[in-house]
Amino acid sequence: MKPEPTPWRALIAVARELGVPPREFWRLSLREWRALSAPSAQAGHLARSDFDFLSAQFPDLPHDNS
């Protein structure tokens, strides 16, 4: 049985809708693409405690607006 061809047009169209530039699209791993393009219901919600933990681990840095 011959495998189905990869639907590149559809994949690129979804990437465009998500705001992923072509250069970044081609750099994504399959795992990253699946996480990015998964329906939000599958992605789940981030609990406040998880958000607080991530915020502490990766704080926003001030921008240099000079």
C-alpha positions in Angstrom: 0.0 0.0 0.0 1.4 3.4 -1.0 1.5 6.0 1.7 -0.6 9.2 1.2 1.4 12.2 0.1 2.1 14.9 2.7 -0.6 17.6 2.4 1.9 20.5 2.4 -0.6 23.1 1.1 -2.9 22.4 4.0 -0.1 22.3 6.6 1.3 25.6 5.3 -2.2 27.2 5.3 -2.7 26.2 8.9 0.7 27.6 9.8 -0.2 30.9 8.0 -3.5 31.1 10.0 -1.5 30.6 13.2 0.9 33.3 12.3 3.9 31.0 11.9 6.4 32.5 9.3 7.6 30.1 6.6 11.2 30.0 8.0 9.9 29.0 11.5 7.5 26.5 10.0 10.3 24.5 8.3 12.3 24.6 11.6 9.5 23.0 13.7 9.9 19.4 14.7 6.9 17.1 14.2 6.2 17.1 18.0 6.3 21.0 18.0 4.0 21.1 15.0 1.5 18.7 16.6 1.5 20.8 19.8 1.0 24.0 17.9 -1.7 22.8 15.6 -3.6 20.6 18.1 -7.2 21.9 18.8 -7.2 23.9 22.0 -9.6 21.5 23.7 -6.8 18.8 23.5 -4.2 21.2 24.8 -6.0 21.6 28.1 -5.9 24.6 30.4 -3.1 25.9 32.5 -3.8 25.9 36.2 -3.0 29.1 38.1 -0.4 27.3 40.2 1.3 26.1 37.0 1.2 29.6 35.5 2.7 31.0 38.7 5.5 28.4 38.6 6.3 29.2 35.0 6.2 32.9 35.6 8.8 32.5 38.4 11.0 30.3 36.2 10.7 32.5 33.1 10.1 36.1 34.2 9.3 38.8 31.7 12.4 40.9 31.0 12.2 44.7 30.7 12.5 45.9 27.1 15.2 48.4 26.1 13.1 51.0 24.3 16.0 53.4 23.6 
